[in-house]
């Protein structure tokens, strides 16, 4: 049976739920919708990456970031995401630089990069059961 025949659209929320179940089974901690943008009181903005859809911290402290692109409702039905849609966002997870206050030379943000970054999309032709 194909996923689209089951009647359950593979939306972002469904995919996040399934990923969180897998993380929980591994004994990981997980966090939804993590923002990288700093909210310090300053006169300039520094956008270092998009929000992470799901962050998993595994038992060995490995950090895994997930960018999830699911089906969206359009034209009366759910449409599958385009191939590689979201790849630009997940690649930005890997460029979270360090920011230093130039006047005081004090670190304001130590940066950080997940150990692994994944783009997650549903497949329209995946066979679950035969």
Secondary structure in CASP SS format (residue, H / E / C, confidence):
PFRMAT SS
TARGET T0000
AUTHOR 0000-0000-0000
METHOD secondary structure of the structure
MODEL  1
X C 1.00
X E 1.00
X H 1.00
X H 1.00
X H 1.00
X C 1.00
X C 1.00
X C 1.00
X C 1.00
X C 1.00
X C 1.00
X H 1.00
X H 1.00
X H 1.00
X H 1.00
X H 1.00
X H 1.00
X H 1.00
X H 1.00
X H 1.00
X H 1.00
X H 1.00
X H 1.00
X H 1.00
X H 1.00
X C 1.00
X C 1.00
X C 1.00
X E 1.00
X E 1.00
X E 1.00
X E 1.00
X E 1.00
X E 1.00
X C 1.00
X C 1.00
X C 1.00
X C 1.00
X C 1.00
X C 1.00
X C 1.00
X C 1.00
X C 1.00
X C 1.00
X C 1.00
X C 1.00
X C 1.00
X C 1.00
X C 1.00
X C 1.00
X C 1.00
X E 1.00
X E 1.00
X E 1.00
X E 1.00
X E 1.00
X E 1.00
X C 1.00
X C 1.00
X C 1.00
X C 1.00
X C 1.00
X E 1.00
X E 1.00
X E 1.00
X E 1.00
X E 1.00
X E 1.00
X E 1.00
X C 1.00
X C 1.00
X E 1.00
X E 1.00
X E 1.00
X C 1.00
X C 1.00
X E 1.00
X E 1.00
X E 1.00
X C 1.00
X C 1.00
X C 1.00
X C 1.00
X C 1.00
X C 1.00
X C 1.00
X H 1.00
X H 1.00
X H 1.00
X H 1.00
X H 1.00
X H 1.00
X C 1.00
X C 1.00
X C 1.00
X C 1.00
X C 1.00
X C 1.00
X E 1.00
X E 1.00
X E 1.00
X C 1.00
X C 1.00
X C 1.00
X C 1.00
X E 1.00
X E 1.00
X E 1.00
X E 1.00
X C 1.00
X C 1.00
X C 1.00
X C 1.00
X C 1.00
X C 1.00
X E 1.00
X E 1.00
X E 1.00
X E 1.00
X E 1.00
X E 1.00
X C 1.00
X C 1.00
X C 1.00
X C 1.00
X C 1.00
X E 1.00
X C 1.00
X C 1.00
X C 1.00
END
